[in-house]
């Protein structure tokens, strides 16, 4: 079974950035899309109080 996911291209940086710099540079993806790509069905996800998935 092939995966619809594609690897993220790494951009090597010197000196190595801190965690916060890496987090702020990341592209945000909706969790529902990530779950779908991983083969998780919508009914298998659980919401918590603010509408985000758990």
Secondary structure, DSSP 8 states (H G I E B T S, - for coil): ---S---------SS---HHHHHHHS----HHHHHHHTT--GGG--B-TTS-B-
